[in-house]
Amino acid sequence: VIETVSVLYGESATAPNPPEIQSKVFSKWDTDFSSVKSDLVVNAIYTENASYTASFMMNGEVFFTYSFKGGEKTQSVADKAFDVLEIPKGFEFVGWATLFDKAIPETLPERDVEYKAILKIADINPTLDAPYSNQIDFSPNNLTFTANHQKFDGIEYKYQWYLDGIAMGNESEVSFKTPDVGDHNLKVTVTASSQWTNSVSKNVTYDFVVNTATLTSINATDCTFEYDGKA
């Protein structure tokens, strides 16, 4: 018995402060005593003072934790995690997911739980550096082209060049002899990949025409040769 009180018929009783019990939390009184019309025994109901942890992760590392007792709105907690989330340069935030689901539930469960930040590689927007006009005079010299774009830590970049559909090289720069006179197409595929998210590929093309070589000068010298004894 915590306390015994006398109440006039039909009036309300005032509840005492429930005693503290280790590892438990007071939940409610099991009987209504707002209008007492008979002797009552009112019991204090306790629940386990369970505490769980929500861990928010990015790239396999926990960067934010939150203690809860279950039933709270997940999004409000996720918003707190997002406020301290440092998104690496070159990536964009997509959303949160559990280890089993692609979206977070509406409320936090009554258990420990992990949520991971889903990122994607931002558009790499490569350009093709061609130091020529699209009208190129035939020359014995090589033509050189470069794929340009921003590069970020944590992202690996791969290249594949094609000249008229034929693979030419897999570096950021490609060099080849001037092709035959006529129309040509140069394409580079730039692929950005990370172990934490899906790869992104982007194509850049360059159309050009090779013209007949321009004759700049001719030097001739008088000379005589003999063939079959005749000049």
PAPA-678249 format. One record per residue (C-alpha): residue number from 1; residue in one letter; x, y, z. Coordinates in Angstrom, 3 decimals, decimal comma, padded with zeros to 6 digits. Example, Ala and Ser with C-alpha at 12.3 -4.5 7.8 and 13.67 -1.06 7.14 Angstrom:
PAPA-678249
num: 1	residu: A	c1: 012,300	c2: -004,500	c3: 007,800
num: 2	residu: S	c1: 013,670	c2: -001,060	c3: 007,140
//
This chain:
PAPA-678249
num: 1	residu: V	c1: 000,000	c2: 000,000	c3: 000,000
num: 2	residu: I	c1: 001,440	c2: 003,338	c3: -001,059
num: 3	residu: E	c1: -001,240	c2: 005,518	c3: 000,507
num: 4	residu: T	c1: -004,804	c2: 005,283	c3: 001,810
num: 5	residu: V	c1: -007,144	c2: 008,257	c3: 001,358
num: 6	residu: S	c1: -010,764	c2: 008,973	c3: 002,309
num: 7	residu: V	c1: -012,940	c2: 010,477	c3: -000,412
num: 8	residu: L	c1: -016,494	c2: 011,833	c3: -000,202
num: 9	residu: Y	c1: -019,021	c2: 009,983	c3: -002,326
num: 10	residu: G	c1: -018,801	c2: 010,978	c3: -005,998
num: 11	residu: E	c1: -015,682	c2: 013,104	c3: -005,595
num: 12	residu: S	c1: -012,250	c2: 012,604	c3: -007,103
num: 13	residu: A	c1: -009,231	c2: 011,175	c3: -005,303
num: 14	residu: T	c1: -005,780	c2: 012,678	c3: -005,531
num: 15	residu: A	c1: -003,167	c2: 010,136	c3: -006,533
num: 16	residu: P	c1: 000,114	c2: 009,945	c3: -004,625
num: 17	residu: N	c1: 003,478	c2: 009,994	c3: -006,354
num: 18	residu: P	c1: 004,206	c2: 006,452	c3: -007,502
num: 19	residu: P	c1: 007,427	c2: 005,049	c3: -006,039
num: 20	residu: E	c1: 010,446	c2: 004,632	c3: -008,296
num: 21	residu: I	c1: 011,326	c2: 001,086	c3: -009,257
num: 22	residu: Q	c1: 014,723	c2: 000,313	c3: -010,744
num: 23	residu: S	c1: 014,713	c2: -000,372	c3: -014,531
num: 24	residu: K	c1: 010,959	c2: 000,338	c3: -014,697
num: 25	residu: V	c1: 008,922	c2: 003,422	c3: -015,533
num: 26	residu: F	c1: 005,459	c2: 004,334	c3: -014,190
num: 27	residu: S	c1: 002,842	c2: 003,950	c3: -016,932
num: 28	residu: K	c1: -000,636	c2: 004,540	c3: -015,428
num: 29	residu: W	c1: -003,117	c2: 003,742	c3: -012,631
num: 30	residu: D	c1: -005,279	c2: 000,724	c3: -013,446
num: 31	residu: T	c1: -008,575	c2: 002,165	c3: -012,113
num: 32	residu: D	c1: -010,412	c2: 005,425	c3: -012,711
num: 33	residu: F	c1: -010,804	c2: 007,444	c3: -009,492
num: 34	residu: S	c1: -012,277	c2: 010,645	c3: -010,906
num: 35	residu: S	c1: -015,700	c2: 009,879	c3: -009,322
num: 36	residu: V	c1: -015,397	c2: 007,527	c3: -006,328
num: 37	residu: K	c1: -018,629	c2: 005,812	c3: -005,294
num: 38	residu: S	c1: -017,244	c2: 002,767	c3: -003,488
num: 39	residu: D	c1: -014,081	c2: 001,483	c3: -001,870
num: 40	residu: L	c1: -011,374	c2: 001,126	c3: -004,529
num: 41	residu: V	c1: -007,998	c2: -000,554	c3: -004,767
num: 42	residu: V	c1: -005,932	c2: 001,301	c3: -007,367
num: 43	residu: N	c1: -002,749	c2: -000,312	c3: -008,648
num: 44	residu: A	c1: 000,239	c2: 001,417	c3: -010,231
num: 45	residu: I	c1: 001,184	c2: -000,083	c3: -013,594
num: 46	residu: Y	c1: 004,853	c2: -000,094	c3: -014,575
num: 47	residu: T	c1: 006,587	c2: -000,967	c3: -017,836
num: 48	residu: E	c1: 010,159	c2: -001,915	c3: -018,554
num: 49	residu: N	c1: 012,309	c2: 001,167	c3: -019,016
num: 50	residu: A	c1: 013,746	c2: -000,212	c3: -022,243
num: 51	residu: S	c1: 016,043	c2: 002,012	c3: -024,275
num: 52	residu: Y	c1: 017,078	c2: 001,335	c3: -027,867
num: 53	residu: T	c1: 019,603	c2: 002,910	c3: -030,191
num: 54	residu: A	c1: 019,161	c2: 004,091	c3: -033,771
num: 55	residu: S	c1: 022,507	c2: 004,230	c3: -035,573
num: 56	residu: F	c1: 022,876	c2: 006,281	c3: -038,758
num: 57	residu: M	c1: 025,667	c2: 005,208	c3: -041,084
num: 58	residu: M	c1: 027,412	c2: 006,449	c3: -044,203
num: 59	residu: N	c1: 029,931	c2: 004,397	c3: -046,148
num: 60	residu: G	c1: 029,918	c2: 001,735	c3: -043,434
num: 61	residu: E	c1: 030,711	c2: 004,097	c3: -040,549
num: 62	residu: V	c1: 028,325	c2: 005,322	c3: -037,821
num: 63	residu: F	c1: 028,204	c2: 009,126	c3: -037,657
num: 64	residu: F	c1: 025,073	c2: 009,707	c3: -035,531
num: 65	residu: T	c1: 023,257	c2: 007,753	c3: -032,783
num: 66	residu: Y	c1: 019,914	c2: 008,368	c3: -031,088
num: 67	residu: S	c1: 018,439	c2: 006,682	c3: -027,991
num: 68	residu: F	c1: 014,699	c2: 006,036	c3: -027,933
num: 69	residu: K	c1: 011,982	c2: 003,899	c3: -026,346
num: 70	residu: G	c1: 010,052	c2: 003,067	c3: -029,517
num: 71	residu: G	c1: 007,061	c2: 004,639	c3: -031,213
num: 72	residu: E	c1: 008,755	c2: 007,928	c3: -032,121
num: 73	residu: K	c1: 008,470	c2: 009,314	c3: -035,653
num: 74	residu: T	c1: 011,468	c2: 008,092	c3: -037,614
num: 75	residu: Q	c1: 011,594	c2: 011,071	c3: -039,975
num: 76	residu: S	c1: 012,127	c2: 013,603	c3: -037,178
num: 77	residu: V	c1: 015,117	c2: 011,594	c3: -035,957
num: 78	residu: A	c1: 016,412	c2: 011,148	c3: -039,505
num: 79	residu: D	c1: 016,233	c2: 014,922	c3: -039,984
num: 80	residu: K	c1: 018,535	c2: 015,370	c3: -036,974
num: 81	residu: A	c1: 020,969	c2: 012,887	c3: -038,500
num: 82	residu: F	c1: 020,862	c2: 014,715	c3: -041,848
num: 83	residu: D	c1: 021,771	c2: 018,000	c3: -040,148
num: 84	residu: V	c1: 025,165	c2: 016,528	c3: -039,164
num: 85	residu: L	c1: 025,660	c2: 014,433	c3: -042,312
num: 86	residu: E	c1: 028,739	c2: 015,508	c3: -044,272
num: 87	residu: I	c1: 028,135	c2: 014,473	c3: -047,884
num: 88	residu: P	c1: 031,444	c2: 013,889	c3: -049,717
num: 89	residu: K	c1: 032,125	c2: 016,144	c3: -052,682
num: 90	residu: G	c1: 031,059	c2: 014,581	c3: -055,940
num: 91	residu: F	c1: 028,092	c2: 012,768	c3: -054,348
num: 92	residu: E	c1: 024,412	c2: 013,586	c3: -053,774
num: 93	residu: F	c1: 022,128	c2: 012,397	c3: -050,949
num: 94	residu: V	c1: 019,247	c2: 010,159	c3: -052,074
num: 95	residu: G	c1: 017,606	c2: 009,059	c3: -048,802
num: 96	residu: W	c1: 017,766	c2: 006,638	c3: -045,884
num: 97	residu: A	c1: 017,385	c2: 002,868	c3: -045,951
num: 98	residu: T	c1: 017,596	c2: -000,008	c3: -043,495
num: 99	residu: L	c1: 019,716	c2: -003,060	c3: -044,134
num: 100	residu: F	c1: 016,569	c2: -004,780	c3: -045,406
num: 101	residu: D	c1: 014,352	c2: -001,997	c3: -046,777
num: 102	residu: K	c1: 014,899	c2: 000,796	c3: -049,295
num: 103	residu: A	c1: 013,001	c2: 003,283	c3: -047,113
num: 104	residu: I	c1: 012,751	c2: 004,006	c3: -043,414
num: 105	residu: P	c1: 009,559	c2: 003,035	c3: -041,515
num: 106	residu: E	c1: 007,150	c2: 005,632	c3: -040,205
num: 107	residu: T	c1: 007,969	c2: 004,968	c3: -036,537
num: 108	residu: L	c1: 011,027	c2: 003,665	c3: -034,732
num: 109	residu: P	c1: 010,748	c2: -000,023	c3: -033,751
num: 110	residu: E	c1: 011,210	c2: -001,357	c3: -030,234
num: 111	residu: R	c1: 014,697	c2: -002,670	c3: -030,956
num: 112	residu: D	c1: 018,105	c2: -001,395	c3: -031,973
num: 113	residu: V	c1: 018,145	c2: -000,389	c3: -035,613
num: 114	residu: E	c1: 020,620	c2: 000,833	c3: -038,244
num: 115	residu: Y	c1: 019,892	c2: 003,248	c3: -041,072
num: 116	residu: K	c1: 022,319	c2: 003,997	c3: -043,877
num: 117	residu: A	c1: 022,595	c2: 007,087	c3: -046,011
num: 118	residu: I	c1: 022,056	c2: 006,297	c3: -049,690
num: 119	residu: L	c1: 024,286	c2: 008,391	c3: -051,944
num: 120	residu: K	c1: 024,702	c2: 008,652	c3: -055,677
num: 121	residu: I	c1: 027,514	c2: 010,020	c3: -057,808
num: 122	residu: A	c1: 026,671	c2: 013,484	c3: -059,047
num: 123	residu: D	c1: 026,620	c2: 014,125	c3: -062,791
num: 124	residu: I	c1: 030,263	c2: 014,196	c3: -063,866
num: 125	residu: N	c1: 029,600	c2: 016,471	c3: -066,895
num: 126	residu: P	c1: 032,730	c2: 015,604	c3: -068,911
num: 127	residu: T	c1: 033,820	c2: 017,630	c3: -071,927
num: 128	residu: L	c1: 036,048	c2: 016,662	c3: -074,832
num: 129	residu: D	c1: 039,018	c2: 018,948	c3: -075,315
num: 130	residu: A	c1: 039,702	c2: 019,086	c3: -079,087
num: 131	residu: P	c1: 042,328	c2: 021,723	c3: -079,959
num: 132	residu: Y	c1: 041,222	c2: 021,700	c3: -083,614
num: 133	residu: S	c1: 038,312	c2: 022,898	c3: -085,673
num: 134	residu: N	c1: 036,021	c2: 020,202	c3: -087,040
num: 135	residu: Q	c1: 037,786	c2: 020,714	c3: -090,411
num: 136	residu: I	c1: 041,259	c2: 019,144	c3: -090,164
num: 137	residu: D	c1: 043,773	c2: 019,091	c3: -093,000
num: 138	residu: F	c1: 045,509	c2: 015,747	c3: -093,434
num: 139	residu: S	c1: 048,904	c2: 015,718	c3: -091,724
num: 140	residu: P	c1: 051,468	c2: 013,057	c3: -090,801
num: 141	residu: N	c1: 051,337	c2: 014,355	c3: -087,231
num: 142	residu: N	c1: 049,207	c2: 012,762	c3: -084,495
num: 143	residu: L	c1: 045,904	c2: 014,207	c3: -083,311
num: 144	residu: T	c1: 045,480	c2: 014,411	c3: -079,504
num: 145	residu: F	c1: 042,225	c2: 014,722	c3: -077,532
num: 146	residu: T	c1: 041,519	c2: 014,911	c3: -073,792
num: 147	residu: A	c1: 038,474	c2: 014,136	c3: -071,621
num: 148	residu: N	c1: 038,068	c2: 016,868	c3: -068,990
num: 149	residu: H	c1: 035,910	c2: 016,798	c3: -065,833
num: 150	residu: Q	c1: 036,113	c2: 017,396	c3: -062,095
num: 151	residu: K	c1: 037,653	c2: 014,584	c3: -060,063
num: 152	residu: F	c1: 036,764	c2: 013,762	c3: -056,439
num: 153	residu: D	c1: 038,206	c2: 011,525	c3: -053,725
num: 154	residu: G	c1: 036,445	c2: 008,195	c3: -053,295
num: 155	residu: I	c1: 035,493	c2: 007,993	c3: -056,985
num: 156	residu: E	c1: 037,362	c2: 005,988	c3: -059,630
num: 157	residu: Y	c1: 037,238	c2: 007,195	c3: -063,228
num: 158	residu: K	c1: 037,644	c2: 005,020	c3: -066,317
num: 159	residu: Y	c1: 037,778	c2: 006,013	c3: -069,993
num: 160	residu: Q	c1: 037,126	c2: 004,302	c3: -073,292
num: 161	residu: W	c1: 037,768	c2: 006,035	c3: -076,618
num: 162	residu: Y	c1: 036,284	c2: 005,036	c3: -079,962
num: 163	residu: L	c1: 037,234	c2: 006,338	c3: -083,429
num: 164	residu: D	c1: 034,519	c2: 005,484	c3: -085,921
num: 165	residu: G	c1: 033,344	c2: 002,725	c3: -083,570
num: 166	residu: I	c1: 036,788	c2: 001,166	c3: -083,087
num: 167	residu: A	c1: 038,268	c2: 001,157	c3: -079,558
num: 168	residu: M	c1: 041,335	c2: 003,411	c3: -079,401
num: 169	residu: G	c1: 042,475	c2: 003,787	c3: -075,769
num: 170	residu: N	c1: 041,459	c2: 003,806	c3: -072,111
num: 171	residu: E	c1: 043,269	c2: 006,800	c3: -070,615
num: 172	residu: S	c1: 041,954	c2: 010,315	c3: -070,098
num: 173	residu: E	c1: 043,938	c2: 011,351	c3: -073,193
num: 174	residu: V	c1: 044,103	c2: 009,666	c3: -076,592
num: 175	residu: S	c1: 046,482	c2: 010,261	c3: -079,533
num: 176	residu: F	c1: 046,368	c2: 008,756	c3: -083,028
num: 177	residu: K	c1: 047,543	c2: 009,388	c3: -086,577
num: 178	residu: T	c1: 045,374	c2: 011,581	c3: -088,748
num: 179	residu: P	c1: 042,750	c2: 009,262	c3: -090,256
num: 180	residu: D	c1: 041,979	c2: 009,092	c3: -093,987
num: 181	residu: V	c1: 040,261	c2: 011,936	c3: -095,772
num: 182	residu: G	c1: 036,524	c2: 011,992	c3: -095,020
num: 183	residu: D	c1: 033,986	c2: 012,188	c3: -092,171
num: 184	residu: H	c1: 034,912	c2: 010,774	c3: -088,737
num: 185	residu: N	c1: 033,384	c2: 010,420	c3: -085,267
num: 186	residu: L	c1: 035,329	c2: 010,361	c3: -082,016
num: 187	residu: K	c1: 033,587	c2: 009,263	c3: -078,804
num: 188	residu: V	c1: 034,760	c2: 008,892	c3: -075,225
num: 189	residu: T	c1: 032,806	c2: 007,094	c3: -072,481
num: 190	residu: V	c1: 033,686	c2: 008,294	c3: -068,986
num: 191	residu: T	c1: 032,594	c2: 006,000	c3: -066,135
num: 192	residu: A	c1: 032,671	c2: 007,107	c3: -062,495
num: 193	residu: S	c1: 032,370	c2: 004,364	c3: -059,874
num: 194	residu: S	c1: 032,511	c2: 003,988	c3: -056,101
num: 195	residu: Q	c1: 032,289	c2: 000,932	c3: -053,856
num: 196	residu: W	c1: 029,401	c2: 002,594	c3: -051,990
num: 197	residu: T	c1: 027,019	c2: 003,334	c3: -054,844
num: 198	residu: N	c1: 026,106	c2: 002,636	c3: -058,465
num: 199	residu: S	c1: 028,343	c2: 003,682	c3: -061,337
num: 200	residu: V	c1: 027,571	c2: 006,617	c3: -063,634
num: 201	residu: S	c1: 028,600	c2: 006,762	c3: -067,310
num: 202	residu: K	c1: 028,556	c2: 009,694	c3: -069,705
num: 203	residu: N	c1: 029,367	c2: 009,824	c3: -073,441
num: 204	residu: V	c1: 030,896	c2: 012,786	c3: -075,257
num: 205	residu: T	c1: 031,225	c2: 012,825	c3: -079,058
num: 206	residu: Y	c1: 033,152	c2: 014,933	c3: -081,555
num: 207	residu: D	c1: 032,457	c2: 014,892	c3: -085,293
num: 208	residu: F	c1: 035,184	c2: 016,098	c3: -087,639
num: 209	residu: V	c1: 036,210	c2: 016,023	c3: -091,311
num: 210	residu: V	c1: 039,709	c2: 015,330	c3: -092,614
num: 211	residu: N	c1: 040,463	c2: 017,335	c3: -095,751
num: 212	residu: T	c1: 043,140	c2: 016,716	c3: -098,401
num: 213	residu: A	c1: 046,482	c2: 017,996	c3: -097,221
num: 214	residu: T	c1: 047,221	c2: 021,585	c3: -098,187
num: 215	residu: L	c1: 050,254	c2: 021,892	c3: -100,472
num: 216	residu: T	c1: 052,316	c2: 024,776	c3: -099,171
num: 217	residu: S	c1: 055,429	c2: 024,759	c3: -101,461
num: 218	residu: I	c1: 057,355	c2: 022,745	c3: -104,030
num: 219	residu: N	c1: 061,122	c2: 022,957	c3: -104,525
num: 220	residu: A	c1: 062,379	c2: 021,590	c3: -107,865
num: 221	residu: T	c1: 065,970	c2: 021,211	c3: -109,117
num: 222	residu: D	c1: 067,041	c2: 020,701	c3: -112,743
num: 223	residu: C	c1: 068,493	c2: 017,239	c3: -113,219
num: 224	residu: T	c1: 069,002	c2: 014,559	c3: -115,854
num: 225	residu: F	c1: 068,640	c2: 010,806	c3: -115,461
num: 226	residu: E	c1: 069,334	c2: 008,080	c3: -117,958
num: 227	residu: Y	c1: 067,160	c2: 005,054	c3: -118,633
num: 228	residu: D	c1: 068,151	c2: 002,395	c3: -121,110
num: 229	residu: G	c1: 070,914	c2: 004,683	c3: -122,281
num: 230	residu: K	c1: 068,595	c2: 007,559	c3: -123,065
num: 231	residu: A	c1: 068,297	c2: 010,869	c3: -121,229
//
